[in-house]
């Protein structure tokens, strides 16, 4: 499902605090040199909130001083507002941002107050207010990070983004918790106007059917390889993978993986639509496992691509990047190969295998293949931005 919004050019970016750089990833103003925790912040709920957040991101120089230049200069949060009893601020220096912390006595009252505030801003003509919410609800406190990357780190914990703009949506693949007020959402989805937030896996990435997108063949597929058995697949990829002496179809051997070589398929291969599976490469023995790749015969290619898409999205979710040791899934008509070796993939592309890519916004330059996959939101391609074909 494509999520579409019509935003006024001058619409606010949903900044929750009127800080100078709330959506730009920067600080409102430089914190005082050598700032240290004020006595009021040295212990109590603010310090507890700081300790919790420091498991996931930096939160240094905690202060409750009203004249601290990092304190919010906007409408909220303020002591006495929406049951807030304490307000502090700390710095996430690696991300060049700050985190304002509010401690409400009544979390429902806080959420109701924020919801009313959003409705008032929308009624005042700021229809996009709150779409890029940076109100993160924790247990007993609320965090307001100014940097998108800080928010991305915090939602990996139990903090959740509170969004009360009625047009805000939580895309597929993200956690949804129940807020304390109706018509708002709590999720681990971080929206950002500049695209630096959480990836939206509901945005269709399949190329247009008319072939107008660069790299897309004008009529259908250029063809994919096939094989009738694991033995035929082994022979097909023999020049690209270490499948000569180091080859096994033994289930225990096939299940081997290492910190350096991680397959795409996890668990029962039958649940992925795979009918046969083999391991190429050297399992651990006298030396660490090396050159591991997996060969698959596929009975249900749509099921395989659906499961692989979910696994890829889970990997992309934290920072928008795949783990360096994760294998990529290259598919044919009824076969697939999992490998994290760029040189091996180069050879497989020559055999007309294509990589299942489910990265939001992906496109391929002219001259590369870009074809429709069997699942929405993914494409098949031989273009890897980090390893372009020479």
Helices and strands as residue ranges (DSSP letters): G 39-41, H 45-53, E 60-63, E 84-92, G 93-95, E 97-104, H 107-123, E 136-137, E 142-145, H 148-154, E 160-163, E 176-177, E 185-187, H 230-236, E 247-248, H 251-254, G 269-272, E 274-282, E 290-298, H 301-317, E 328-331, E 335-339, H 342-350, E 354-357, E 370-372, E 379-381
